[in-house]
């Protein structure tokens, strides 16, 4: 188990470095291509609720997806993290409703509408990298590994094509996504 943790931490450092080496222009161009592919997908068109993450400068941006989903009349939910790697999603209708929590992650307040699952929902799952079977290299806190087993909809990973490996190390609680969207296309799993 410790060997997997060490290997995952080494890979996280490698992918963090690769992200930091990207120019802002290159990152923006790739993020826009991923955004456009997602917004034109049938999964997005049929979804009434989108589970997003409040992207940091280092992550693939979800800003335009949030803005577009609101204009399209969809409900948008963002994660709020709690102790013991627990996470729930709460609704946000504007960027101003996202405030930094104790983990320094932008999240809605706990008083916002809590997420109720539906099978047509989409959850965009953040990751450092993915493998060709849909398993992710997350950030190491286990929040999504605990949340995703109860999620009924389509688990979607955003990833730069250069960040997809043949296989990533994984533990018994790791969960794969249903599709990965890159700047080059959509990988259905």
C-alpha positions as CSV (number, residue, x, y, z in Angstrom):
1,X,0.0,0.0,0.0
2,X,2.8,2.4,0.9
3,X,4.5,1.6,-2.4
4,X,1.4,2.7,-4.3
5,X,1.3,5.9,-2.3
6,X,4.9,6.7,-3.0
7,X,4.5,6.0,-6.7
8,X,1.4,8.1,-6.9
9,X,3.1,11.0,-5.1
10,X,6.0,10.8,-7.6
11,X,3.6,10.8,-10.5
12,X,1.7,13.8,-9.0
13,X,5.0,15.8,-8.8
14,X,5.8,14.8,-12.4
15,X,2.4,15.9,-13.7
16,X,2.3,19.1,-11.6
17,X,5.7,20.0,-13.2
18,X,4.3,19.3,-16.7
19,X,1.3,21.5,-16.0
20,X,3.6,24.3,-14.8
21,X,5.7,24.1,-17.9
22,X,2.7,24.8,-20.2
23,X,2.5,28.4,-21.3
24,X,-0.8,30.2,-20.4
25,X,-1.6,30.5,-24.1
26,X,-1.2,26.7,-24.7
27,X,-3.2,25.8,-21.5
28,X,-6.0,28.2,-22.5
29,X,-6.2,26.7,-26.0
30,X,-6.3,23.1,-24.8
31,X,-8.8,24.0,-22.1
32,X,-11.1,25.7,-24.7
33,X,-11.0,22.6,-26.9
34,X,-11.9,20.3,-24.0
35,X,-14.7,22.8,-23.0
36,X,-16.1,22.8,-26.5
37,X,-16.1,19.0,-26.7
38,X,-17.9,18.7,-23.4
39,X,-20.5,21.4,-24.3
40,X,-21.3,19.7,-27.6
41,X,-21.6,16.2,-26.1
42,X,-25.0,14.4,-25.9
43,X,-24.3,13.8,-22.2
44,X,-24.2,17.5,-21.5
45,X,-27.3,18.2,-23.7
46,X,-29.4,15.6,-21.8
47,X,-28.1,16.5,-18.3
48,X,-30.2,18.8,-16.1
49,X,-27.6,18.9,-13.3
50,X,-23.8,19.3,-13.7
51,X,-21.4,18.6,-10.9
52,X,-18.3,20.7,-11.4
53,X,-15.1,21.6,-9.6
54,X,-14.0,25.2,-9.0
55,X,-10.9,25.0,-11.1
56,X,-7.6,26.5,-9.9
57,X,-5.1,28.1,-12.3
58,X,-3.3,24.7,-12.5
59,X,-6.4,22.7,-13.4
60,X,-8.4,22.4,-16.6
61,X,-10.8,25.3,-16.5
62,X,-14.5,24.8,-15.8
63,X,-15.4,28.5,-15.8
64,X,-17.0,28.6,-19.3
65,X,-18.9,25.4,-18.6
66,X,-20.3,26.9,-15.4
67,X,-21.4,30.0,-17.2
68,X,-22.9,28.1,-20.2
69,X,-24.7,25.6,-18.1
70,X,-26.4,28.4,-16.1
71,X,-27.5,30.1,-19.3
72,X,-28.8,26.7,-20.6
73,X,-31.0,26.4,-17.5
74,X,-29.0,23.6,-15.8
75,X,-28.4,23.3,-12.1
76,X,-24.7,23.5,-11.2
77,X,-23.2,22.0,-8.0
78,X,-19.7,22.2,-6.6
79,X,-18.1,20.0,-3.9
80,X,-17.6,21.1,-0.4
81,X,-15.1,19.0,1.6
82,X,-15.4,18.0,5.2
83,X,-13.3,16.1,7.8
84,X,-12.5,12.5,7.2
85,X,-12.3,12.9,3.4
86,X,-16.1,13.4,3.2
87,X,-17.5,15.5,0.4
88,X,-21.0,16.7,-0.6
89,X,-22.1,18.9,-3.5
90,X,-24.0,22.2,-3.1
91,X,-25.7,24.4,-5.7
92,X,-24.2,27.6,-7.0
93,X,-25.8,30.1,-9.4
94,X,-22.9,32.5,-9.7
95,X,-19.1,32.6,-9.1
96,X,-19.7,34.9,-6.2
97,X,-21.4,32.1,-4.3
98,X,-18.1,30.1,-4.3
99,X,-15.9,31.0,-1.3
100,X,-12.7,29.5,0.0
101,X,-13.2,26.8,2.5
102,X,-10.8,25.5,5.2
103,X,-9.0,23.4,2.5
104,X,-8.5,26.6,0.4
105,X,-10.9,25.3,-2.2
106,X,-13.7,27.5,-3.6
107,X,-17.0,26.0,-2.6
108,X,-20.6,26.9,-2.0
109,X,-21.8,27.5,1.5
110,X,-23.4,24.6,3.4
111,X,-26.7,26.5,3.4
112,X,-27.0,26.2,-0.4
113,X,-29.2,23.6,-1.9
114,X,-27.7,20.2,-1.4
115,X,-27.3,17.9,-4.4
116,X,-29.9,15.2,-5.0
117,X,-28.8,12.5,-7.5
118,X,-30.4,11.7,-10.8
119,X,-29.2,9.2,-13.5
120,X,-28.9,11.9,-16.2
121,X,-26.4,14.0,-14.1
122,X,-22.8,14.5,-15.1
123,X,-19.9,14.7,-12.6
124,X,-16.7,16.2,-13.9
125,X,-13.9,14.6,-11.9
126,X,-10.7,16.5,-11.5
127,X,-7.4,14.6,-11.8
128,X,-3.7,15.1,-12.5
129,X,-3.8,12.3,-15.1
130,X,-5.9,9.4,-16.3
131,X,-5.1,6.0,-17.7
132,X,-6.8,4.3,-20.7
133,X,-9.2,2.4,-18.5
134,X,-10.5,5.6,-16.9
135,X,-8.7,5.4,-13.6
136,X,-7.3,8.7,-12.3
137,X,-4.4,10.0,-10.5
138,X,-6.2,12.3,-8.1
139,X,-4.7,14.7,-5.6
140,X,-4.3,12.1,-2.8
141,X,-7.1,13.0,-0.3
142,X,-9.7,10.4,-1.3
143,X,-12.7,12.7,-1.5
144,X,-13.8,11.5,-4.9
145,X,-13.1,7.8,-4.1
146,X,-15.7,8.1,-1.3
147,X,-18.2,10.2,-3.2
148,X,-18.3,8.4,-6.6
149,X,-19.7,5.0,-5.5
150,X,-23.0,6.7,-4.7
151,X,-23.1,8.8,-7.9
152,X,-25.8,7.6,-10.4
153,X,-24.8,9.6,-13.5
154,X,-22.0,9.9,-16.0
155,X,-18.5,10.2,-14.4
156,X,-16.5,12.4,-16.8
157,X,-12.8,13.1,-16.7
158,X,-11.1,16.1,-18.2
159,X,-7.5,15.4,-19.3
160,X,-4.8,16.7,-21.6
161,X,-4.0,14.0,-24.2
162,X,-0.4,14.0,-23.2
163,X,-1.4,13.2,-19.6
164,X,-3.1,9.8,-20.4
165,X,-1.0,6.8,-19.6
166,X,-1.5,3.2,-20.5
167,X,-1.9,2.3,-16.9
168,X,-1.7,4.2,-13.6
169,X,-1.1,2.6,-10.2
170,X,-4.4,2.1,-8.4
171,X,-5.8,0.9,-5.1
172,X,-8.8,-1.1,-4.3
173,X,-11.0,1.9,-3.7
174,X,-10.1,3.8,-6.9
175,X,-13.1,4.2,-9.3
176,X,-12.9,4.7,-13.0
177,X,-14.8,7.3,-15.0
178,X,-17.2,6.6,-17.8
179,X,-15.6,8.9,-20.3
180,X,-12.5,11.1,-20.7
181,X,-12.6,14.3,-22.7
182,X,-9.3,15.5,-24.1
183,X,-8.5,18.3,-26.5
184,X,-8.2,15.6,-29.2
185,X,-11.4,13.7,-28.6
186,X,-13.7,11.7,-26.3
187,X,-12.7,8.3,-24.9
188,X,-15.7,6.2,-24.0
189,X,-15.0,3.5,-21.4
